[in-house]
Amino acid sequence: MRTLPILGLAMSLCVGTAYADADLQKRMDDPNQWAIQTGDYQNQRYSELDQINKDNVKDLQVDWTFSTGVLRGHEGSPLVIDNVMYVHTPFPNIVYALDLKDDGKIIWKYEPKQDPNVIPVMCCDTVNRGVAYADGKIILHQADTNVVALDAKTGEVVWSVTNGDPSKGETNTATVLPVKDKVLVGISGGEFGVRGSVTAYSLKDGSQVWRAYSMGPDSDMLVDPEKTTHLGKPVGKDSSLATWEGDQWKIGGGTTWGWYSYDPESNLVYYGTGNPSTWNPAQRPGDNRWSMTIMARDLDTGMARWFYQMTPHDEWDYDGINEMILTDQEFNGEQRKLLTHFDRNGFGYTLDRLTGELLVAEKFDPAVNWATHVEMDKNSDQYGRPQVVAEYSTEHNGEDVNSTGICPAALGSKDQQPASFSPKTGLFYVPTNHVCMDYEPFRVAYTAGQPYVGATLAMYPAADSHGGMGNFIAWDNEKGEIKWSIPERFSVWSGALATAGDVVFYGTLEGYLKAVDANTGEELYSFKTPSGIIGNVMTYTVDGKQYVGVLSGIGGWAGIGLAAGLTNPNEGLGAVGGYAALSDYTALGGQLTVFALPN
């Protein structure tokens, strides 16, 4: 008798969960809305809208603008749900709801009261990569690590949970991924000796469902040593602990401040882990697993399915957090379920997303020199490992080495700025950095809440470059080769958008929104917004009219000098000197610019 109410409750919960998941999926499938930061669960950042196309995009005009009132780096993009636009800002992480049917009228504004002491603990500017939507809620992960669910109609707080401790260096710069009845949340702070993790919270009430650490004992990492694989082989018992000296793993980095993707068919979620701590490799001998790793986990339990470590024993800060783009494509004559990843280390990877099999690993910037190649011979004991060039190593036999001319710089051949994929062309469109560095490691002691870097950097354009610091490229993930490349004066720090109109959009650090032909790369349109663009381009419709929107507001790692008023070339982990010329082309701002074709 007593089982009936329990069964009824269980059924109602299942129905509620299914509804929440189906509702978000329906909105992602509707090109008239922009329901998730990545465009869809596959991270393709592709829109089926084609009203704006390669033939008429030259006629784009600014339709309307909105000032955010904040003057630091503006990453991420707005969301559009049912003719309401949700706009976010950097710290203090204000959220606006704007009525797109009433001249952008502010419906509500949420401004959290955060301790400003979190600002100096945030690496590389006070950015935030946007809010998420699910189950009638807007979910914001604040800089102070509080995850807040707001009623999408009123802005009222539905629930709030604290994910980390800023006094230890744990902060947040990323968005979250809502999927099924959960919200997946990462953590920032690798430069402060944080141990990275991903946490699944209940979408309903914010209660914790599971947490998986990036390194440590198998029980902490949610690893089954016989079922979790690396390059097709079981990882074995305590695979992480065996690659760290002593308890260094407890302050080992591997933070999870990037993007997440999800495959509903396999129920796997994919993401990457960041740099090991400290940046001085001589202080942490071993492969430092599982930093710098692509991880595939079961969404419901968090249990790891497979890992692939791209940069074992990182010596250059080549975080592995960049987006995983999921596609179903023909590969070598066979239909495969693929994962494509453009890593900070300069290699573009293609893997089988179900098994973790490594299929392609090629340089997506010809300037990359720290490694000759990734070993692809499965019979070699070096299989899957980059072959490091000794000249560009930053430690030798456990001793610090000052190295010069390392390409790419620590900010990578691509940082978190997301690429896009067009199923029409089969190409990936990738914003890149064409930047090199000098690297001087030094010994550093750990103190909770204090920087734990241990390196001084200088950055500059690649010596063989056209004089610019960036390129926007089209990439073939089967052949592992660049199809075309557009040089830019500065790194391209904006997320790309591909559309069914055969147009690809991206922004530049000077502030230009650009549109190029998806097949040839020919520039079709350019407009300079009030500040440098490090936001991600998005698109939507209102009353049948297509709009393209992008946040401008210089900042982020590349623009930290302008954003924080820094002048010492070595500040900003070397970026201040590398991007000193930015001040000649743009200034601080915080604005949303929306474009449309004339009526």
Solvent accessible surface area in square Angstrom, and as a share of the most:
residue,aa,sasa,rsa
1,M,196,0.87
2,R,210,0.77
3,T,96,0.56
4,L,116,0.58
5,P,94,0.59
6,I,118,0.60
7,L,99,0.49
8,G,36,0.34
9,L,107,0.53
10,A,45,0.35
11,M,116,0.52
12,S,62,0.40
13,L,89,0.44
14,C,88,0.52
15,V,101,0.58
16,G,38,0.36
17,T,38,0.22
18,A,61,0.47
19,Y,142,0.54
20,A,6,0.04
21,D,38,0.20
22,A,59,0.46
23,D,22,0.11
24,L,3,0.01
25,Q,61,0.27
26,K,151,0.64
27,R,35,0.13
28,M,19,0.09
29,D,97,0.50
30,D,40,0.21
31,P,45,0.28
32,N,64,0.33
33,Q,29,0.13
34,W,10,0.04
35,A,3,0.02
36,I,4,0.02
37,Q,3,0.01
38,T,6,0.03
39,G,11,0.11
40,D,26,0.14
41,Y,3,0.01
42,Q,50,0.22
43,N,2,0.01
44,Q,30,0.13
45,R,2,0.01
46,Y,28,0.11
47,S,6,0.04
48,E,109,0.49
49,L,20,0.10
50,D,82,0.43
51,Q,81,0.36
52,I,1,0.00
53,N,40,0.20
54,K,80,0.34
55,D,105,0.54
56,N,38,0.19
57,V,0,0.00
58,K,131,0.55
59,D,65,0.34
60,L,9,0.05
61,Q,98,0.43
62,V,58,0.33
63,D,70,0.36
64,W,55,0.19
65,T,67,0.39
66,F,29,0.12
67,S,77,0.50
68,T,1,0.00
69,G,70,0.67
70,V,15,0.09
71,L,102,0.51
72,R,54,0.20
73,G,0,0.00
74,H,1,0.01
75,E,4,0.02
76,G,1,0.01
77,S,0,0.00
78,P,0,0.00
79,L,0,0.00
80,V,2,0.01
81,I,7,0.03
82,D,81,0.42
83,N,55,0.28
84,V,30,0.17
85,M,0,0.00
86,Y,8,0.03
87,V,0,0.00
88,H,3,0.01
89,T,0,0.00
90,P,2,0.01
91,F,25,0.10
92,P,31,0.20
93,N,1,0.00
94,I,12,0.06
95,V,0,0.00
96,Y,16,0.06
97,A,0,0.00
98,L,0,0.00
99,D,36,0.19
100,L,23,0.12
101,K,115,0.49
102,D,71,0.37
103,D,146,0.76
104,G,15,0.14
105,K,124,0.53
106,I,81,0.41
107,I,77,0.39
108,W,23,0.08
109,K,105,0.44
110,Y,37,0.14
111,E,69,0.31
112,P,9,0.06
113,K,181,0.77
114,Q,20,0.09
115,D,84,0.43
116,P,86,0.54
117,N,105,0.54
118,V,4,0.02
119,I,55,0.28
120,P,102,0.64
121,V,19,0.11
122,M,14,0.06
123,C,38,0.23
124,C,31,0.19
125,D,3,0.01
126,T,2,0.01
127,V,4,0.02
128,N,2,0.01
129,R,11,0.04
130,G,1,0.01
131,V,0,0.00
132,A,1,0.01
133,Y,12,0.04
134,A,3,0.02
135,D,52,0.27
136,G,34,0.33
137,K,20,0.08
138,I,0,0.00
139,I,0,0.00
140,L,0,0.00
141,H,2,0.01
142,Q,7,0.03
143,A,1,0.01
144,D,21,0.11
145,T,0,0.00
146,N,39,0.20
147,V,0,0.00
148,V,5,0.03
149,A,0,0.00
150,L,0,0.00
151,D,48,0.25
152,A,10,0.08
153,K,171,0.72
154,T,73,0.43
155,G,10,0.10
156,E,117,0.52
157,V,78,0.45
158,V,73,0.42
159,W,20,0.07
160,S,67,0.43
161,V,38,0.22
162,T,87,0.51
163,N,13,0.07
164,G,15,0.14
165,D,51,0.26
166,P,36,0.23
167,S,80,0.52
168,K,109,0.46
169,G,0,0.00
170,E,38,0.17
171,T,2,0.01
172,N,1,0.00
173,T,9,0.05
174,A,1,0.01
175,T,9,0.05
176,V,5,0.03
177,L,6,0.03
178,P,1,0.00
179,V,1,0.01
180,K,57,0.24
181,D,53,0.27
182,K,14,0.06
183,V,0,0.00
184,L,0,0.00
185,V,0,0.00
186,G,1,0.01
187,I,6,0.03
188,S,8,0.05
189,G,7,0.06
190,G,2,0.02
191,E,21,0.09
192,F,12,0.05
193,G,5,0.05
194,V,5,0.03
195,R,44,0.16
196,G,0,0.00
197,S,10,0.07
198,V,0,0.00
199,T,1,0.01
200,A,0,0.00
201,Y,3,0.01
202,S,19,0.12
203,L,5,0.02
204,K,139,0.59
205,D,79,0.41
206,G,5,0.04
207,S,59,0.38
208,Q,101,0.45
209,V,72,0.41
210,W,18,0.06
211,R,65,0.24
212,A,1,0.01
213,Y,55,0.21
214,S,1,0.01
215,M,0,0.00
216,G,0,0.00
217,P,37,0.23
218,D,18,0.09
219,S,91,0.59
220,D,44,0.23
221,M,0,0.00
222,L,35,0.18
223,V,10,0.06
224,D,44,0.23
225,P,34,0.21
226,E,122,0.55
227,K,153,0.65
228,T,0,0.00
229,T,32,0.18
230,H,29,0.13
231,L,28,0.14
232,G,58,0.56
233,K,147,0.62
234,P,72,0.45
235,V,20,0.12
236,G,23,0.22
237,K,161,0.68
238,D,35,0.18
239,S,8,0.05
240,S,0,0.00
241,L,54,0.27
242,A,90,0.70
243,T,23,0.13
244,W,16,0.06
245,E,111,0.50
246,G,62,0.59
247,D,90,0.47
248,Q,28,0.13
249,W,28,0.10
250,K,106,0.45
251,I,34,0.17
252,G,0,0.00
253,G,0,0.00
254,G,0,0.00
255,T,1,0.00
256,T,1,0.00
257,W,34,0.12
258,G,3,0.03
259,W,3,0.01
260,Y,7,0.03
261,S,0,0.00
262,Y,6,0.02
263,D,6,0.03
264,P,71,0.45
265,E,132,0.59
266,S,25,0.16
267,N,23,0.12
268,L,0,0.00
269,V,1,0.00
270,Y,0,0.00
271,Y,3,0.01
272,G,3,0.03
273,T,0,0.00
274,G,0,0.00
275,N,1,0.01
276,P,0,0.00
277,S,0,0.00
278,T,0,0.00
279,W,4,0.01
280,N,0,0.00
281,P,0,0.00
282,A,12,0.09
283,Q,38,0.17
284,R,1,0.00
285,P,58,0.37
286,G,36,0.35
287,D,28,0.15
288,N,0,0.00
289,R,52,0.19
290,W,0,0.00
291,S,0,0.00
292,M,1,0.00
293,T,0,0.00
294,I,0,0.00
295,M,0,0.00
296,A,0,0.00
297,R,0,0.00
298,D,32,0.17
299,L,0,0.00
300,D,61,0.32
301,T,74,0.43
302,G,0,0.00
303,M,75,0.34
304,A,8,0.06
305,R,100,0.36
306,W,2,0.01
307,F,1,0.00
308,Y,0,0.00
309,Q,4,0.02
310,M,1,0.00
311,T,1,0.01
312,P,16,0.10
313,H,27,0.12
314,D,2,0.01
315,E,15,0.07
316,W,1,0.00
317,D,3,0.02
318,Y,0,0.00
319,D,3,0.01
320,G,0,0.00
321,I,0,0.00
322,N,0,0.00
323,E,1,0.01
324,M,0,0.00
325,I,0,0.00
326,L,1,0.01
327,T,3,0.02
328,D,80,0.41
329,Q,30,0.13
330,E,113,0.51
331,F,13,0.05
332,N,119,0.61
333,G,66,0.63
334,E,98,0.44
335,Q,122,0.54
336,R,40,0.15
337,K,50,0.21
338,L,2,0.01
339,L,0,0.00
340,T,0,0.00
341,H,0,0.00
342,F,0,0.00
343,D,0,0.00
344,R,3,0.01
345,N,0,0.00
346,G,0,0.00
347,F,2,0.01
348,G,0,0.00
349,Y,0,0.00
350,T,1,0.00
351,L,0,0.00
352,D,14,0.07
353,R,12,0.04
354,L,68,0.34
355,T,77,0.45
356,G,1,0.01
357,E,55,0.25
358,L,5,0.02
359,L,29,0.14
360,V,13,0.07
361,A,7,0.05
362,E,84,0.38
363,K,58,0.25
364,F,2,0.01
365,D,10,0.05
366,P,111,0.70
367,A,15,0.12
368,V,6,0.03
369,N,38,0.19
370,W,1,0.00
371,A,1,0.00
372,T,80,0.47
373,H,86,0.38
374,V,4,0.03
375,E,37,0.17
376,M,72,0.32
377,D,70,0.36
378,K,119,0.50
379,N,147,0.75
380,S,34,0.22
381,D,132,0.68
382,Q,71,0.31
383,Y,29,0.11
384,G,1,0.01
385,R,72,0.26
386,P,11,0.07
387,Q,44,0.19
388,V,69,0.40
389,V,40,0.23
390,A,90,0.70
391,E,120,0.54
392,Y,34,0.13
393,S,16,0.10
394,T,0,0.00
395,E,31,0.14
396,H,121,0.54
397,N,129,0.66
398,G,35,0.34
399,E,113,0.51
400,D,50,0.26
401,V,50,0.29
402,N,100,0.51
403,S,6,0.04
404,T,92,0.53
405,G,27,0.26
406,I,0,0.00
407,C,13,0.08
408,P,4,0.03
409,A,0,0.00
410,A,0,0.00
411,L,0,0.00
412,G,0,0.00
413,S,0,0.00
414,K,0,0.00
415,D,6,0.03
416,Q,3,0.01
417,Q,0,0.00
418,P,3,0.02
419,A,0,0.00
420,S,0,0.00
421,F,9,0.04
422,S,3,0.02
423,P,75,0.47
424,K,114,0.48
425,T,37,0.21
426,G,27,0.26
427,L,22,0.11
428,F,0,0.00
429,Y,0,0.00
430,V,0,0.00
431,P,0,0.00
432,T,3,0.02
433,N,0,0.00
434,H,14,0.06
435,V,3,0.01
436,C,3,0.02
437,M,0,0.00
438,D,40,0.21
439,Y,0,0.00
440,E,85,0.38
441,P,9,0.06
442,F,95,0.40
443,R,138,0.50
444,V,33,0.19
445,A,85,0.66
446,Y,81,0.31
447,T,80,0.46
448,A,55,0.43
449,G,13,0.13
450,Q,97,0.43
451,P,84,0.53
452,Y,7,0.03
453,V,19,0.11
454,G,1,0.01
455,A,9,0.07
456,T,48,0.28
457,L,3,0.01
458,A,40,0.31
459,M,11,0.05
460,Y,70,0.26
461,P,48,0.30
462,A,4,0.03
463,A,111,0.86
464,D,114,0.59
465,S,27,0.18
466,H,104,0.46
467,G,56,0.54
468,G,2,0.02
469,M,9,0.04
470,G,0,0.00
471,N,24,0.12
472,F,0,0.00
473,I,3,0.02
474,A,0,0.00
475,W,0,0.00
476,D,24,0.13
477,N,2,0.01
478,E,65,0.29
479,K,129,0.54
480,G,9,0.08
481,E,71,0.32
482,I,58,0.29
483,K,93,0.39
484,W,33,0.12
485,S,53,0.34
486,I,29,0.15
487,P,75,0.47
488,E,13,0.06
489,R,115,0.42
490,F,7,0.03
491,S,1,0.00
492,V,0,0.00
493,W,2,0.01
494,S,0,0.00
495,G,0,0.00
496,A,0,0.00
497,L,0,0.00
498,A,1,0.00
499,T,3,0.02
500,A,15,0.11
501,G,5,0.05
502,D,28,0.14
503,V,0,0.00
504,V,0,0.00
505,F,1,0.00
506,Y,0,0.00
507,G,0,0.00
508,T,2,0.01
509,L,0,0.00
510,E,7,0.03
511,G,0,0.00
512,Y,71,0.27
513,L,0,0.00
514,K,26,0.11
515,A,0,0.00
516,V,1,0.00
517,D,13,0.07
518,A,2,0.02
519,N,76,0.39
520,T,85,0.49
521,G,9,0.09
522,E,107,0.48
523,E,88,0.40
524,L,38,0.19
525,Y,25,0.10
526,S,45,0.29
527,F,77,0.32
528,K,84,0.35
529,T,4,0.02
530,P,82,0.51
531,S,1,0.01
532,G,0,0.00
533,I,0,0.00
534,I,1,0.00
535,G,0,0.00
536,N,2,0.01
537,V,0,0.00
538,M,0,0.00
539,T,0,0.00
540,Y,2,0.01
541,T,16,0.09
542,V,15,0.09
543,D,118,0.61
544,G,58,0.56
545,K,41,0.17
546,Q,1,0.01
547,Y,29,0.11
548,V,0,0.00
549,G,0,0.00
550,V,0,0.00
551,L,0,0.00
552,S,0,0.00
553,G,0,0.00
554,I,0,0.00
555,G,0,0.00
556,G,1,0.01
557,W,13,0.05
558,A,1,0.01
559,G,1,0.01
560,I,10,0.05
561,G,15,0.14
562,L,45,0.22
563,A,9,0.07
564,A,41,0.32
565,G,61,0.59
566,L,55,0.27
567,T,121,0.70
568,N,76,0.39
569,P,83,0.52
570,N,74,0.38
571,E,67,0.30
572,G,19,0.18
573,L,36,0.18
574,G,0,0.00
575,A,0,0.00
576,V,12,0.07
577,G,31,0.29
578,G,12,0.12
579,Y,8,0.03
580,A,66,0.51
581,A,48,0.37
582,L,2,0.01
583,S,67,0.43
584,D,112,0.58
585,Y,82,0.31
586,T,15,0.09
587,A,62,0.48
588,L,69,0.34
589,G,11,0.11
590,G,9,0.09
591,Q,37,0.16
592,L,0,0.00
593,T,2,0.01
594,V,0,0.00
595,F,0,0.00
596,A,3,0.02
597,L,27,0.13
598,P,69,0.43
599,N,178,0.91
